[in-house]
Amino acid sequence: MNAVATDLLVYAHREDTRWHVPARSCLRQLAEGAEPWAIPLPCIHEFLTIVTHPRIWKCPTPLPLALSAVDAWRASPQLHVLTEDAGFWPLFVSLVREANLRGRQLHDARIAALLLQHDVAGLWTTQRQFSRFPRLRVRNPL
């Protein structure tokens, strides 16, 4: 199973991004396909924060439209929204310590820990910083 990071969600949603068309195609392929796929819940929160932020976009996405995008993804019968359970904390701490992370990097460790907790080894993203987690297979589908 592969998971999708925040950047691909934003690109697929925002028509004014450089990668909109290929990102939208990737998400459509996942959402309409027969294979299971995943979105970590923190990536959904981060997506909503980014696309509705008035300092990032000249015309930010109205919240109802952003929520509708999330609802459309969640309607995919193969989607798994990944959340934390009892095994999350020790895994998160081990990733943070192994990579000696700080600050914003802790969010990336949270995503990595969620994926590993749910036995999701593949992450689709354009962000290179996830390569610091050797147990993940990071792929840029664009």
VMD Tcl script that draws the C-alpha trace (Angstrom):
set ca {
  {0.00 0.00 0.00}
  {1.15 3.53 -0.75}
  {0.34 6.69 1.15}
  {0.09 10.22 -0.18}
  {1.78 13.18 1.51}
  {0.40 16.69 1.90}
  {2.23 18.15 -1.09}
  {0.45 15.87 -3.57}
  {-2.91 16.65 -1.98}
  {-2.24 20.37 -2.36}
  {-1.02 20.05 -5.96}
  {-4.02 17.91 -6.90}
  {-6.42 20.43 -5.39}
  {-4.92 23.78 -6.39}
  {-5.25 24.43 -10.13}
  {-2.72 27.26 -9.86}
  {0.15 24.93 -8.92}
  {2.74 23.76 -11.40}
  {2.04 20.09 -10.71}
  {-1.76 20.22 -10.63}
  {-2.53 18.04 -13.65}
  {-0.16 15.15 -12.90}
  {-0.97 15.23 -9.17}
  {-4.70 15.20 -9.85}
  {-4.18 12.26 -12.21}
  {-2.22 10.35 -9.54}
  {-4.89 10.88 -6.91}
  {-7.67 9.97 -9.32}
  {-5.81 6.76 -10.20}
  {-5.54 5.87 -6.51}
  {-9.09 6.88 -5.60}
  {-10.68 5.00 -8.50}
  {-8.33 2.01 -8.44}
  {-8.76 -1.38 -6.85}
  {-5.62 -1.19 -4.68}
  {-5.71 0.12 -1.11}
  {-4.05 3.49 -0.49}
  {-3.65 5.77 2.49}
  {-3.53 9.35 3.71}
  {-2.11 10.05 7.18}
  {-4.63 12.14 9.14}
  {-2.01 14.84 9.92}
  {-1.58 15.30 6.15}
  {-5.29 16.05 5.84}
  {-4.99 18.65 8.62}
  {-1.92 20.14 6.97}
  {-3.68 20.19 3.58}
  {-6.57 22.18 5.06}
  {-4.14 24.57 6.76}
  {-2.17 25.21 3.58}
  {-4.92 25.58 0.98}
  {-7.01 27.95 3.13}
  {-4.06 30.09 4.26}
  {-4.32 33.73 3.04}
  {-0.57 34.33 3.34}
  {0.24 31.42 1.04}
  {-2.34 32.06 -1.69}
  {-3.57 35.26 -3.27}
  {-6.98 33.58 -3.38}
  {-7.03 30.84 -0.73}
  {-9.44 27.96 -1.07}
  {-12.67 28.61 0.83}
  {-12.96 26.16 3.72}
  {-16.17 24.49 2.43}
  {-14.44 23.74 -0.89}
  {-11.35 22.36 0.87}
  {-13.51 20.16 3.08}
  {-15.35 18.92 -0.01}
  {-12.03 17.86 -1.53}
  {-11.25 15.83 1.60}
  {-14.74 14.30 1.53}
  {-14.19 13.27 -2.10}
  {-10.94 11.48 -1.22}
  {-12.54 9.85 1.80}
  {-15.30 8.50 -0.46}
  {-12.77 6.23 -2.15}
  {-13.60 2.72 -0.92}
  {-9.91 1.77 -0.95}
  {-8.71 4.71 1.17}
  {-7.33 4.16 4.67}
  {-6.98 7.28 6.81}
  {-4.08 6.56 9.14}
  {-4.39 7.58 12.79}
  {-2.26 7.04 15.87}
  {-2.81 4.14 18.22}
  {-1.02 2.79 21.30}
  {2.07 1.71 19.33}
  {2.65 5.12 17.79}
  {4.62 6.86 20.54}
  {7.51 4.40 20.90}
  {7.90 4.23 17.12}
  {7.85 8.03 16.82}
  {10.46 8.41 19.57}
  {12.74 5.82 17.97}
  {12.58 7.61 14.59}
  {13.28 10.98 16.19}
  {16.25 9.61 18.12}
  {17.66 7.60 15.19}
  {17.68 10.63 12.90}
  {18.41 13.21 15.66}
  {15.47 15.36 14.57}
  {14.27 18.75 15.79}
  {11.71 21.42 15.00}
  {9.73 21.02 11.76}
  {11.41 17.66 11.18}
  {9.28 16.23 13.99}
  {6.19 16.54 11.79}
  {7.92 14.41 9.15}
  {8.76 11.83 11.81}
  {5.10 11.80 12.84}
  {4.09 10.97 9.27}
  {6.81 8.31 8.98}
  {5.80 6.72 12.29}
  {2.14 6.60 11.24}
  {3.07 4.88 8.00}
  {5.30 2.33 9.68}
  {2.77 1.73 12.47}
  {0.23 0.73 9.80}
  {2.76 -1.30 7.74}
  {2.68 1.23 4.91}
  {6.18 1.33 3.48}
  {5.49 3.46 0.38}
  {5.09 7.23 0.45}
  {4.27 9.28 -2.64}
  {5.70 12.79 -2.26}
  {7.88 15.34 -3.99}
  {9.58 16.15 -0.68}
  {13.11 14.77 -0.33}
  {13.28 15.09 3.45}
  {11.39 11.82 3.88}
  {14.45 9.98 2.58}
  {15.95 10.38 6.08}
  {13.69 7.48 7.10}
  {15.34 4.44 5.52}
  {12.42 2.12 6.34}
  {10.17 4.09 3.95}
  {10.12 3.68 0.18}
  {9.74 7.28 -0.96}
  {8.62 7.83 -4.54}
  {7.95 11.00 -6.50}
  {5.10 9.99 -8.84}
  {5.21 13.28 -10.71}
}
mol new
graphics top color blue
foreach p $ca { graphics top sphere $p radius 0.5 }
foreach p [lrange $ca 0 end-1] q [lrange $ca 1 end] { graphics top cylinder $p $q radius 0.2 }
display resetview
